[in-house]
Amino acid sequence: MALKEKEKLFCSYFCESRNARNAAAKAGYGILTHRSAVKLLAREEIRKEISDEMMIHDLKVRRAERIVMDSAVAQAPAEEAAE
């Protein structure tokens, strides 16, 4: 079963904050966000979506770190030549 837009938002916000209650509140769930968060995290399809998003997020972070490291390595020889 496909996730609803609100459920997808919950997953995205959860991946950002790692806080289920805050993610439920930001996604627009009612006053009892802690209950909504518990119910959402109990569902297999929600946990799978979060897992998939976390994997993508981790890959993006590693790629960004690699780009920063590559640019630092590329700048180092130029700085040494200037000395």
N, C-alpha and C positions, 0 to 999 in steps of 0.2 A: 504494500500500500504506500502510495506517495505521501510525502510529508506536506502538510499545509504550510503556507507562507509564514505564519506565526511560529510554527515548530522549527522551521529552517532558521528563522531569526534567533530563536532560543539557542540553537546549536552554534550559530556563529558567535553570539555574545558569550556563550559558555567557553568557547575556544579562546576568545580574547581574554576573559577575566578569570577563568577556572573557578567561577563562583556561580553556582546554580541559582541561588536566590536572586542575585543581581541580574543574571541573564534572563530569568523569568520576568522580572519587573521591566527590564528594558524592552523585552519582546512584546509587552503589553498584556501580560497575564494579570489577573485581579489582585485584590488586597492580600489574599493568602498565598503569596508567591512561593513560600517555602513548601506548601502542599503541592502546588503546581509543579515546582521543580522536582520534587520527589517522584511524582507520578510520571513526569516526562522521562526522567533518568531511568525509570524502571522499564521503559519500553525498549525492546531490542532495536527497532529501526532508528530510534533517537540515538542510542549508544553507537550504532554503526555510522550514522551521519557524523557524529562528533569525532569518532575515530578517523574517518576519512578526511574530515576537515583538518584535524590535528596533524595528520600525516602530510597533507599539502602545505600547511603552515610551516611545519618543521623543514620541509624541503626548500621552501622559499627562504627561510632564515639561513639555512646552510649555504644556499646559493649566494645570498647577499654577503655573508661572511667571506665566502670564497672570492667574490668580486673585490671586497675591501682589501683582503690579503694580497690579491694579485696586483691591485693598484699600488699598494705599499711597496711590494717587491719591485715593481716597475719604476717607482720613483727613487728608490734607494740608489741604484747605479747613477742616476742623473745627479743626485745630490753629492755622491762621492766624486764624480767627475768635476763638479764645480769647485771642490775644495782644493 
